Amino acid sequence: MLLTDPVVLENPHVRLEPLDTAHAEDLDVASRGLEYAWYTSVPASAVEEIGRRLGERDAGRMNPFAVVAGDRPVGMTTFCNIAQADRHVEIGYTWLSPTVQRTAVNTAAKRLLLGHAFETCDAIAVEFRTHWHNRQSRAAIERLGAKQDGVLRNHRLGPDGTLRDTVVYSILPHEWPAVRRGLDARLARG
């Protein structure tokens, strides 16, 4: 299976569905409260963002998912910067509703994506990137078991023209069994 193939991934905590315009209304509701989260990209319009991500999917660079908890979409996540020939992928462009932050949803979603990447798609590296100042995201990535590869200084310009330093993390196949056990233990504890 390829990293770009559409797939539904599910565990007792969360379901990841191929992103579709049918998710737009619920995702607009889910994004309320994140308008001022300067350190992450939360769409002003879910319809527009879904269209952008589907365009990236069609170009082979992204495999976007709606994050569904209970019976409603509560966020988005993706396999992005897909380098299929190199079996390398990034998990990113993730945002979650404030109603599910600090719950099992993010851990469960990452468990599904990592398991799919390593166990089904034979990835040789899964990468995560975040803003240097996004301490919440950095802590969450580190709790997953990812190791910091480095910091790309002045990596990107933000929408307001400010410079962003990007922290890069990764998990490699030989690290996945221990990371998987850690994630499974966290999810079992609730």
Contact map, one row per residue, 1 for C-alpha under 8 A:
1110100000000000000000000000000000000000000000000000000000000000000000000000000000000000000000000000000000000000000000011000000000000000000000000000000000000000000000000000000000000000000000
1111100000000000000000000000000000000000000000000000000000000000000000000000000000010000000000000000000000000000000000001000000000000000000000000000000000000000000000000000000000000000000000
1111100000000000000000000000000000000000000000000000000000000010000000000000001001010000100000000000000000000000000010001000000000000000000000000000000000000000000000000000000000000000000000
0111110000000000000000000000000000000000000000000000000010011110000000000000001001000000000000000000000000000000000000000000000000000000000000000000000000000000000000000000000000000000000000
1111111000000000000000000000000000000000000000000000000000000010000000000000000000000000000000000000000000000000000000000000000000000000000000000000000000000000000000000000000000000000000000
0001111100000000010000000000000000000000000000000000000000000010000000000000000000000000000000000000000000000000000000000000000000000000000000000000000000000000000000000000000000000000000000
0000111110000000110000000000000000000000000000000000000000000000000000000000000000000000000000000000000000000000000000000000000000000000000000000000000000000000000000000000000000000000000000
0000011111000011110000000000000000000000000000000000000000000000000000000000000000000000000000000000000000000000000000000000000000000000000000000000000000000000000000000000000000000000000000
0000001111100011100000000000000000000000000000000000000000000000000000000000000000000000000000000000000000000001100000000000000000000000000000000000000000000000000000000000000000000000000000
0000000111111111000000000000000000000000000000000000000000000000000000000000000000000000000000000000000000000001000000000000000000000000000000000000000000000000000000000000000000000000000000
0000000011111110000000000000000000000000000000000000000000000000000000000000000000000000000000000000000000010001000000000000000000000000000000000000000000000000000000000000000000000000000000
0000000001111100000000000000000000000000000000000000000000000000000000000000000000000000000000000000000000000000000000000000000000000000000000000000000000000000000000000000000000000000000000
0000000001111110000000000000000000000000000000000000000000000000000010000000000000000000000000000000000110010000000000000000000000000000000000000000000000000000000000000000000000000000000000
0000000001111111000000000000000000000000000000000000000000000000001111000000000000000000000000000000000010011000000000000000000000000000000000000000000000000000000000000000000000000000000000
0000000111101111100000000000000000000000000000000000000000000000001110000000000000000000000000000000000000001000000000000000000000000000000000000000000000000000000000000000000000000000000000
0000000111000111110000000000000000000000000000000000000000000000111100000000000000000000000000000000000000001000000000000000000000000000000000000000000000000000000000000000000000000000000000
0000001110000011111000000000000000000000000000000000000000000000111100000000000000000000000000000000000000000000000000000000000000000000000000000000000000000000000000000000000000000000000000
0000011100000001111100000000000000000000000000000000000000000011110000000000000000000000000000000000000000000000000000000000000000000000000000000000000000000000000000000000000000000000000000
0000000000000000111110100000000000000000000000000100010000000001110000000001000000000000000000000000000000000000000000000000000000000000000000000000000000000000000000000000000000000000000000
0000000000000000011111110000000000000000000000000100000000000000010000000000000000000000000000000000000000000000000000000000000000000000000000000000000000000000000000000000000000000000000000
0000000000000000001111110000000000000000000000100110000000000000000000000000000000000000000000000000000000000000000000000000000000000000000000000000000000000000000000000000000000000000000000
0000000000000000000111111000000000000000000000000000000000000000000000000000000000000000000000000000000000000000000000000000000000000000000000000000000000000000000000000000000000000000000000
0000000000000000001111111110000000000000000000000000000000000000010000001000000000000000000000000000000000000000000000000000000000000000000000000000000000000000000000000000000000000000000000
0000000000000000000111111111000000000000000001100100000000000000000000000000000000000000000000000000000000000000000000000000000000000000000000000000000000000000000000000000000000000000000000
0000000000000000000001111111100000000000000001000000000000000000000000000000000000000000000000000000000000000000000000000000000000000000000000000000000000000000000000000000000000000000000000
0000000000000000000000111111110000000000000000000000000000000000000000011100000000000000000000000000000000000000000000000000000000000000000000000000000000000000000000000000000000000000000000
0000000000000000000000111111111000000000000001000000000000000000000000001110000000000000000000000000000000000000000000000000000000000000000000000000000000000000000000000000000000000000000000
0000000000000000000000011111111100000000000011000000000000000000000000000000000000000000000000000000000000000000000000000000000000000000000000000000000000000000000000000000000000000000000000
0000000000000000000000001111111100000000000000000000000000000000000000000000000000000000000000000000000000000000000000000000000000000000000000000000000000000000000000000000000000000000000000
0000000000000000000000000111111100000000000000000000000000000000000000001110000000000000000000011110000000000000000000000000000000000000000000000000000000000000000000000000000000000000000000
0000000000000000000000000011111111100000011000000000000000000000000000000110000000000000000000011100000000000000000000000000000000000000000000000000000000000000000000000000000000000000000000
0000000000000000000000000001111111100000000000000000000000000000000000000000000000000000000000001100000000000000000000000000000000000000000000000000000000000000000000000000000000000000000000
0000000000000000000000000000001111110000000000000000000000000000000000000000000000000000000000001100000000000000000000000000000000000000000000000000000000000000000000000000000000000000000000
0000000000000000000000000000001111111000010000000000000000000000000000000000000000000000000000001100000000000000000000000000000000000000000000000000000000000000000000000000000000000000000000
0000000000000000000000000000001111111100010100000000000000000000000000000000000000000000000000000000000000000000000000000000000000000000000000000000000000000000000000000000000000000000000000
0000000000000000000000000000000011111100000000000000000000000000000000000000000000000000000000000000000000000000000000000000000000000000000000000000000000000000000000000000000000000000000000
0000000000000000000000000000000001111111110000000000000000000000000000000000000000000000000000000000000000000000000000000000000000000000000000000000000000000000000000000000000000000000000000
0000000000000000000000000000000000111111100000000000000000000000000000000000000000000000000000000000000000000000000000000000000000000000000000000000000000000000000000000000000000000000000000
0000000000000000000000000000000000001111100000000000000000000000000000000000000000000000000000000000000000000000000000000000000000101100000000000000000000000000000000000000000000000000000000
0000000000000000000000000000000000001111110000000000000000000000000000000000000000000000000000100000000000000000000000000000000000100100000000000000000000000000000000000000000000000000000000
0000000000000000000000000000000000001111111000000000000000000000000000000000000000000000000010100000000000000000000000000000000000000000000000000000000000000000000000000000000000000000000000
0000000000000000000000000000001001101001111100000000000000000000000000000000000000000000000000100000000000000000000000000000000000000000000000000000000000000000000000000000000000000000000000
0000000000000000000000000000001000000000111111011000000000000000000000000000000000000000000000000000000000000000000000000000000000000000000000000000000000000000000000000000000000000000000000
0000000000000000000000000000000000100000011111000000000000000000000000000000000000000000000000000000000000000000000000000000000000000000000000000000000000000000000000000000000000000000000000
0000000000000000000000000001000000000000001111111000000000000000000000000000000000000000000000000000000000000000000000000000000000000000000000000000000000000000000000000000000000000000000000
0000000000000000000000011011000000000000001111111100000000000000000000000000000000000000000000000000000000000000000000000000000000000000000000000000000000000000000000000000000000000000000000
0000000000000000000010010000000000000000000011111110000000000000000000000000000000000000000000000000000000000000000000000000000000000000000000000000000000000000000000000000000000000000000000
0000000000000000000000000000000000000000001011111111000000000000000000000000000000000000000000000000000000000000000000000000000000000000000000000000000000000000000000000000000000000000000000
0000000000000000000000000000000000000000001011111111100000000000000000000000000000000000000000000000000000000000000000000000000000000000000000000000000000000000000000000000000000000000000000
0000000000000000001110010000000000000000000001111111110000000000000000000000000000000000000000000000000000000000000000000000000000000000000000000000000000000000000000000000000000000000000000
0000000000000000000010000000000000000000000000111111111000000000000000000000000000000000000000000000000000000000000000000000000000000000000000000000000000000000000000000000000000000000000000
0000000000000000000000000000000000000000000000011111111100000000000000000000000000000000000000000000000000000000000000000000000000000000000000000000000000000000000000000000000000000000000000
0000000000000000000000000000000000000000000000001111111110000111000000000000000000000000000000000000000000000000000000000000000000000000000000000000000000000000000000000000000000000000000000
0000000000000000001000000000000000000000000000000111111111000101000000000000000000000000000000000000000000000000000000000000000000000000000000000000000000000000000000000000000000000000000000
0000000000000000000000000000000000000000000000000011111111100000000000000000000000000000000000000000000000000000000000000000000000000000000000000000000000000000000000000000000000000000000000
0000000000000000000000000000000000000000000000000001111111111110000000000000000000000000000000000000000000000000000000000000000000000000000000000000000000000000000000000000000000000000000000
0001000000000000000000000000000000000000000000000000111111111111000000000000000000000000000000000000000000000000000000000000000000000000000000000000000000000000000000000000000000000000000000
0000000000000000000000000000000000000000000000000000011111111100000000000000000000000000000000000000000000000000000000000000000000000000000000000000000000000000000000000000000000000000000000
0000000000000000000000000000000000000000000000000000001111111100000000000000000000000000000000000000000000000000000000000000000000000000000000000000000000000000000000000000000000000000000000
0001000000000000000000000000000000000000000000000000000111111110000000000000000001000000000000000000000000000000000000000000000000000000000000000000000000000000000000000000000000000000000000
0001000000000000000000000000000000000000000000000000000111111110000000000000000111100000000000000000000000000000000000000000000000000000000000000000000000000000000000000000000000000000000000
0001000000000000000000000000000000000000000000000000110111111111000000000000011111000000000000000000000000000000000000000000000000000000000000000000000000000000000000000000000000000000000000
0011110000000000010000000000000000000000000000000000100110011111100000000000011100000000000000000000000000000000000000000000000000000000000000000000000000000000000000000000000000000000000000
0000000000000000011000000000000000000000000000000000110010000111110000000001111100000000000000000000000000000000000000000000000000000000000000000000000000000000000000000000000000000000000000
0000000000000001111000000000000000000000000000000000000000000011111000000001110000000000000000000000000000000000000000000000000000000000000000000000000000000000000000000000000000000000000000
0000000000000001111100100000000000000000000000000000000000000001111100001111100000000000000000000000000000000000000000000000000000000000000000000000000000000000000000000000000000000000000000
0000000000000111100000000000000000000000000000000000000000000000111110001111100000000000000000010000000000001000000000000000000000000000000000000000000000000000000000000000000000000000000000
0000000000000111100000000000000000000000000000000000000000000000011111111110000000000000000000000000000000000000000000000000000000000000000000000000000000000000000000000000000000000000000000
0000000000001110000000000000000000000000000000000000000000000000001111111100000000000000000000000000000010000000000000000000000000000000000000000000000000000000000000000000000000000000000000
0000000000000100000000000000000000000000000000000000000000000000000111110000000000000000000000000000000000000000000000000000000000000000000000000000000000000000000000000000000000000000000000
0000000000000000000000000000000000000000000000000000000000000000000111111000000000000000000000000000000000000000000000000000000000000000000000000000000000000000000000000000000000000000000000
0000000000000000000000000100000000000000000000000000000000000000000111111100000000000000000000000000000000000000000000000000000000000000000000000000000000000000000000000000000000000000000000
0000000000000000000000100110010000000000000000000000000000000000011110111110000000000000000000000000000000000000000000000000000000000000000000000000000000000000000000000000000000000000000000
0000000000000000000000000110011000000000000000000000000000000000011110011111000000000000000000011001000000000000000000000000000000000000000000000000000000000000000000000000000000000000000000
0000000000000000000000000010011000000000000000000000000000000000011100001111100000000000000001111000000000000000000000000000000000000000000000000000000000000000000000000000000000000000000000
0000000000000000001000000000000000000000000000000000000000000001111000000111110000000000000011110000000000000000000000000000000000000000000000000000000000000000000000000000000000000000000000
0000000000000000000000000000000000000000000000000000000000000001111000000011111000000000001111100000000000000000000000000000000000000000000000000000000000000000000000000000000000000000000000
0000000000000000000000000000000000000000000000000000000000000111100000000001111100000000001111000000000000000000000000000000000000000000000000000000000000000000000000000000000000000000000000
0011000000000000000000000000000000000000000000000000000000000111000000000000111111000000111100000000000000000000100000000000000000000000000000000000000000000000000000000000000000000000000000
0000000000000000000000000000000000000000000000000000000000001111000000000000011111000000111110000000000000000000000000000000000000000000000000000000000000000000000000000000000000000000000000
0000000000000000000000000000000000000000000000000000000000001100000000000000001111100000110000000000000000000000000000000000000000000000000000000000000000000000000000000000000000000000000000
0011000000000000000000000000000000000000000000000000000000011100000000000000001111110011110000000000000000000000000000000000000000000000000000000000000000000000000000000000000000000000000000
0000000000000000000000000000000000000000000000000000000000001000000000000000000011111111100000000000000000000000000000000000000000000000000000000000000000000000000000000000000000000000000000
0110000000000000000000000000000000000000000000000000000000000000000000000000000001111111100000000000000000000000000000000000000000000000000000000000000000000000000000000000000000000000000000
0000000000000000000000000000000000000000000000000000000000000000000000000000000000111111000000000000000000000000000000000000000000000000000000000000000000000000000000000000000000000000000000
0000000000000000000000000000000000000000000000000000000000000000000000000000000000111111000000000000000000000000000000000001000000000000000000000000000000000000000000000000000000000000000000
0000000000000000000000000000000000000000000000000000000000000000000000000000000001111111100000000000000000000000000000001111100000000000000000000000000000000000000000000000000000000000000000
0000000000000000000000000000000000000000000000000000000000000000000000000000000001111111110000000000000000000000000000000011111000000000000000000000000000000000000000000000000000000000000000
0010000000000000000000000000000000000000000000000000000000000000000000000000001111110011111000000000000000000000000010000010111000000000000000000000000000000000000000000000000000000000000000
0000000000000000000000000000000000000000000000000000000000000000000000000000001111000001111100000000000000000000000000000000011110000000000000000000000000000000000000000000000000000000000000
0000000000000000000000000000000000000000000000000000000000000000000000000000111100000000111111000000000000000000100000000000011100000000000000000000000000000000000000000000000000000000000000
0000000000000000000000000000000000000000000000000000000000000000000000000000111100000000011111000000000000000000000000000000000110000000000000000000000000000000000000000000000000000000000000
0000000000000000000000000000000000000000100000000000000000000000000000000001110100000000001111100000000000000000000000000000000000000000000000000000000000000000000000000000000000000000000000
0000000000000000000000000000000000000000000000000000000000000000000000000011110000000000001111110000000000000000000000000000000000000000000000000000000000000000000000000000000000000000000000
0000000000000000000000000000000000000001110000000000000000000000000000000011100000000000000011111000000000000000000000000000000000000000000000000000000000000000000000000000000000000000000000
0000000000000000000000000000011000000000000000000000000000000000001000000111000000000000000001111101100001000000000000000000000000000000000000000000000000000000000000000000000000000000000000
0000000000000000000000000000011111000000000000000000000000000000000000000110000000000000000000111111100000000000000000000000000000000000000000000000000000000000000000000000000000000000000000
0000000000000000000000000000011111000000000000000000000000000000000000000000000000000000000000011111100000000000000000000000000000000000000000000000000000000000000000000000000000000000000000
0000000000000000000000000000010000000000000000000000000000000000000000000000000000000000000000001111100000000000000000000000000000000000000000000000000000000000000000000000000000000000000000
0000000000000000000000000000000000000000000000000000000000000000000000000100000000000000000000011111111110000000000000000000000000000000000000000000000000000000000000000000000000000000000000
0000000000000000000000000000000000000000000000000000000000000000000000000000000000000000000000011111111011000000000000000000000000000000000000000000000000000000000000000000000000000000000000
0000000000000000000000000000000000000000000000000000000000000000000000000000000000000000000000000001111111000000000000000000000000000000000000000000000000000000000000000000000000000000000000
0000000000000000000000000000000000000000000000000000000000000000000000000000000000000000000000000001111111000000000000000000000000000000000000000000000000000000000000000000000000000000000000
0000000000001000000000000000000000000000000000000000000000000000000000000000000000000000000000000001011111110000000000000000000000000000000000000000000000000000000000000000000000000000001001
0000000000001100000000000000000000000000000000000000000000000000000010000000000000000000000000000001111111111000000000000000000000000000000000000000000000000000000000000000000000000000000000
0000000000000000000000000000000000000000000000000000000000000000000000000000000000000000000000010000111111111100000000000000000000000000000000000000000000000000000000000000000000000000000000
0000000000000000000000000000000000000000000000000000000000000000000000000000000000000000000000000000000111111110000000000000000000000000000000010000000000000000000000000000000000000010001000
0000000000101100000000000000000000000000000000000000000000000000000000000000000000000000000000000000000111111111000000000000000000000000000000000000000000000000000000000000000000000010001000
0000000000000111000000000000000000000000000000000000000000000000001000000000000000000000000000000000000011111111100000000000000000000000000000000000000000000000000000000000000000000000000000
0000000000000000000000000000000000000000000000000000000000000000000000000000000000000000000000000000000001111111110000000000000000000000000000010000000000000000000000000000000000000000000000
0000000000000000000000000000000000000000000000000000000000000000000000000000000000000000000000000000000000111111111000000000000000000000000000000000000000000000000000000000000000010011000000
0000000011100000000000000000000000000000000000000000000000000000000000000000000000000000000000000000000000011111111100000000000000000000000000000000000000000000000000000000000000000000000000
0000000010000000000000000000000000000000000000000000000000000000000000000000001000000000001000000000000000001111111110000000000000000000000000000000000000000000000000000000000000000000000000
0000000000000000000000000000000000000000000000000000000000000000000000000000000000000000000000000000000000000111111111000000010000000000000000000000000000000000000000000000000000000000000000
0000000000000000000000000000000000000000000000000000000000000000000000000000000000000000000000000000000000000011111111110000000000000000000000000000000000000000000000000000000000010000000000
0000000000000000000000000000000000000000000000000000000000000000000000000000000000000000000000000000000000000001111111111000000000000000000000000000000000000000000000000000000000000000000000
0010000000000000000000000000000000000000000000000000000000000000000000000000000000000000100000000000000000000000111111111110010000000000000000000000000000000000000000000000000000000000000000
0000000000000000000000000000000000000000000000000000000000000000000000000000000000000000000000000000000000000000011111111111000000000000000000000000000000000000000000000000100100000000000000
0000000000000000000000000000000000000000000000000000000000000000000000000000000000000000000000000000000000000000001111111110000000000000000000000000000000000000000000000000000000000000000000
1000000000000000000000000000000000000000000000000000000000000000000000000000000000000000000000000000000000000000001111111100000000000000000000000000000000000000000000000000000000000000000000
1110000000000000000000000000000000000000000000000000000000000000000000000000000000000010000000000000000000000000000111111110000000000000000000000000000000000000000000000000000000000000000000
0000000000000000000000000000000000000000000000000000000000000000000000000000000000000010000000000000000000000000000011111111000000000000000000000000000000000000000000000000000000000000000000
0000000000000000000000000000000000000000000000000000000000000000000000000000000000000011100000000000000000000000000011101111110000000000000000000000000000000000000000000000100000000000000000
0000000000000000000000000000000000000000000000000000000000000000000000000000000000000111000000000000000000000000000001000111110000000000000000000000000000000000000000000001100000000000000000
0000000000000000000000000000000000000000000000000000000000000000000000000000000000000011100000000000000000000000000000000011111000000000000000000000000000000000000000000111100000000000000000
0000000000000000000000000000000000000000000000000000000000000000000000000000000000000001111000000000000000000000010010000011111100000000000000000000000000000000000000000111000000000000000000
0000000000000000000000000000000000000000000000000000000000000000000000000000000000000001111000000000000000000000000000000000111110000000000000000000000000000000000000011110000000000000000000
0000000000000000000000000000000000000000000000000000000000000000000000000000000000000000011100000000000000000000000000000000011111000000000010000000000000000000000000011100000000000000000000
0000000000000000000000000000000000000000000000000000000000000000000000000000000000000000010100000000000000000000000000000000001111100000000000000000000000000000000001111000000000000000000000
0000000000000000000000000000000000000000000000000000000000000000000000000000000000000000000000000000000000000000000000000000000111110100110000000000000000000000000001110000000000000000000000
0000000000000000000000000000000000000011000000000000000000000000000000000000000000000000000000000000000000000000000000000000000011111100000000000000000000000000000111100000000000000000000000
0000000000000000000000000000000000000000000000000000000000000000000000000000000000000000000000000000000000000000000000000000000001111110010000000000001000000000000111100000000000000000000000
0000000000000000000000000000000000000010000000000000000000000000000000000000000000000000000000000000000000000000000000000000000000111110000000000000000000000000000000000000000000000000000000
0000000000000000000000000000000000000011000000000000000000000000000000000000000000000000000000000000000000000000000000000000000001111111110000000000000000000000000000000000000000000000000000
0000000000000000000000000000000000000000000000000000000000000000000000000000000000000000000000000000000000000000000000000000000000011111111000000000000000000000000000000000000000000000000000
0000000000000000000000000000000000000000000000000000000000000000000000000000000000000000000000000000000000000000000000000000000000000111111100000000000000000000000000000000000000000000000000
0000000000000000000000000000000000000000000000000000000000000000000000000000000000000000000000000000000000000000000000000000000001000111111110000000000000000000000000000000000000000000000000
0000000000000000000000000000000000000000000000000000000000000000000000000000000000000000000000000000000000000000000000000000000001010111111111000000000000000000000000000000000000000000000000
0000000000000000000000000000000000000000000000000000000000000000000000000000000000000000000000000000000000000000000000000000000000000011111111100000000000000000000000000000000000000000000000
0000000000000000000000000000000000000000000000000000000000000000000000000000000000000000000000000000000000000000000000000000000000000001111111110000000000000000000000000000000000000000000000
0000000000000000000000000000000000000000000000000000000000000000000000000000000000000000000000000000000000000000000000000000000100000000111111111100000000000000000000001000000000000000000000
0000000000000000000000000000000000000000000000000000000000000000000000000000000000000000000000000000000000000000000000000000000000000000011111111111000000000000000000000000000000000000000000
0000000000000000000000000000000000000000000000000000000000000000000000000000000000000000000000000000000000000000000000000000000000000000001111111100000000000000000000000000000000000000000000
0000000000000000000000000000000000000000000000000000000000000000000000000000000000000000000000000000000000100100000000000000000000000000000111111100000000000000000000000000000000100110000000
0000000000000000000000000000000000000000000000000000000000000000000000000000000000000000000000000000000000000000000000000000000000000000000011111110000000000000000000000010000000100100000000
0000000000000000000000000000000000000000000000000000000000000000000000000000000000000000000000000000000000000000000000000000000000000000000011111111000000000000000000001110000000100000000000
0000000000000000000000000000000000000000000000000000000000000000000000000000000000000000000000000000000000000000000000000000000000000000000001001111100000000000000000001110000000000000000000
0000000000000000000000000000000000000000000000000000000000000000000000000000000000000000000000000000000000000000000000000000000000000000000001000111110000000000000000111100000000000000000000
0000000000000000000000000000000000000000000000000000000000000000000000000000000000000000000000000000000000000000000000000000000000000000000000000011111000000000000000111100000000000000000000
0000000000000000000000000000000000000000000000000000000000000000000000000000000000000000000000000000000000000000000000000000000000000000000000000001111100000000000000111000000000000000000000
0000000000000000000000000000000000000000000000000000000000000000000000000000000000000000000000000000000000000000000000000000000000010000000000000000111110000000000011110000000000000000000000
0000000000000000000000000000000000000000000000000000000000000000000000000000000000000000000000000000000000000000000000000000000000000000000000000000011111100000000011110000000000000000000000
0000000000000000000000000000000000000000000000000000000000000000000000000000000000000000000000000000000000000000000000000000000000000000000000000000001111100000000111000000000000000000000000
0000000000000000000000000000000000000000000000000000000000000000000000000000000000000000000000000000000000000000000000000000000000000000000000000000000111111000001111000000000000000000000000
0000000000000000000000000000000000000000000000000000000000000000000000000000000000000000000000000000000000000000000000000000000000000000000000000000000111111000001111000000000000000000000000
0000000000000000000000000000000000000000000000000000000000000000000000000000000000000000000000000000000000000000000000000000000000000000000000000000000001111100001111000000000000000000000000
0000000000000000000000000000000000000000000000000000000000000000000000000000000000000000000000000000000000000000000000000000000000000000000000000000000001111111111100000000000000000000000000
0000000000000000000000000000000000000000000000000000000000000000000000000000000000000000000000000000000000000000000000000000000000000000000000000000000000011111111100000000000000000000000000
0000000000000000000000000000000000000000000000000000000000000000000000000000000000000000000000000000000000000000000000000000000000000000000000000000000000001111110000000000000000000000000000
0000000000000000000000000000000000000000000000000000000000000000000000000000000000000000000000000000000000000000000000000000000000000000000000000000000000001111110000000000000000000000000000
0000000000000000000000000000000000000000000000000000000000000000000000000000000000000000000000000000000000000000000000000000000000000000000000000000000000001111111000000000000000000000000000
0000000000000000000000000000000000000000000000000000000000000000000000000000000000000000000000000000000000000000000000000000000000000000000000000000000000001111111100000000000000000000000000
0000000000000000000000000000000000000000000000000000000000000000000000000000000000000000000000000000000000000000000000000000000000000000000000000000000001111100111110000000000000000000000000
0000000000000000000000000000000000000000000000000000000000000000000000000000000000000000000000000000000000000000000000000000000000110000000000000000000011111100011111000000000000000000000000
0000000000000000000000000000000000000000000000000000000000000000000000000000000000000000000000000000000000000000000000000000000000110000000000000000001111110000001111100000000000000000000000
0000000000000000000000000000000000000000000000000000000000000000000000000000000000000000000000000000000000000000000000000000000011110000000000000000001111110000000111110000000000000000000000
0000000000000000000000000000000000000000000000000000000000000000000000000000000000000000000000000000000000000000000000000000000011110000000000000001111100000000000011111000000000000000000000
0000000000000000000000000000000000000000000000000000000000000000000000000000000000000000000000000000000000000000000000000000001111000000000000000001111100000000000001111100000000000000000000
0000000000000000000000000000000000000000000000000000000000000000000000000000000000000000000000000000000000000000000000000000001110000000000010000111110000000000000000111110000000000000000000
0000000000000000000000000000000000000000000000000000000000000000000000000000000000000000000000000000000000000000000000000000111100000000000000000111100000000000000000011111000000000000000000
0000000000000000000000000000000000000000000000000000000000000000000000000000000000000000000000000000000000000000000000000000111000000000000000001110000000000000000000001111101100000000000000
0000000000000000000000000000000000000000000000000000000000000000000000000000000000000000000000000000000000000000000000000001110000000000000000000000000000000000000000000111111100000000000000
0000000000000000000000000000000000000000000000000000000000000000000000000000000000000000000000000000000000000000000001000011100000000000000000000000000000000000000000000011111110000000000000
0000000000000000000000000000000000000000000000000000000000000000000000000000000000000000000000000000000000000000000000000000000000000000000000000000000000000000000000000001111110000000000000
0000000000000000000000000000000000000000000000000000000000000000000000000000000000000000000000000000000000000000000000000000000000000000000000000000000000000000000000000011111111100000000000
0000000000000000000000000000000000000000000000000000000000000000000000000000000000000000000000000000000000000000000001000000000000000000000000000000000000000000000000000011111111110000000000
0000000000000000000000000000000000000000000000000000000000000000000000000000000000000000000000000000000000000000000000000000000000000000000000000000000000000000000000000000111111111000000000
0000000000000000000000000000000000000000000000000000000000000000000000000000000000000000000000000000000000000000000000000000000000000000000000000000000000000000000000000000001111111100000000
0000000000000000000000000000000000000000000000000000000000000000000000000000000000000000000000000000000000000000000000000000000000000000000000011100000000000000000000000000001111111110000000
0000000000000000000000000000000000000000000000000000000000000000000000000000000000000000000000000000000000000010001000000000000000000000000000000000000000000000000000000000000111111111000000
0000000000000000000000000000000000000000000000000000000000000000000000000000000000000000000000000000000000000000000000000000000000000000000000000000000000000000000000000000000011111111100000
0000000000000000000000000000000000000000000000000000000000000000000000000000000000000000000000000000000000000000000000000000000000000000000000011000000000000000000000000000000001111111110000
0000000000000000000000000000000000000000000000000000000000000000000000000000000000000000000000000000000000110010000000000000000000000000000000010000000000000000000000000000000000111111111000
0000000000000000000000000000000000000000000000000000000000000000000000000000000000000000000000000000000000000010000000000000000000000000000000000000000000000000000000000000000000011111111100
0000000000000000000000000000000000000000000000000000000000000000000000000000000000000000000000000000000000000000000000000000000000000000000000000000000000000000000000000000000000001111111110
0000000000000000000000000000000000000000000000000000000000000000000000000000000000000000000000000000000000000000000000000000000000000000000000000000000000000000000000000000000000000111111111
0000000000000000000000000000000000000000000000000000000000000000000000000000000000000000000000000000000100110000000000000000000000000000000000000000000000000000000000000000000000000011111111
0000000000000000000000000000000000000000000000000000000000000000000000000000000000000000000000000000000000000000000000000000000000000000000000000000000000000000000000000000000000000001111111
0000000000000000000000000000000000000000000000000000000000000000000000000000000000000000000000000000000000000000000000000000000000000000000000000000000000000000000000000000000000000000111111
0000000000000000000000000000000000000000000000000000000000000000000000000000000000000000000000000000000100000000000000000000000000000000000000000000000000000000000000000000000000000000011111
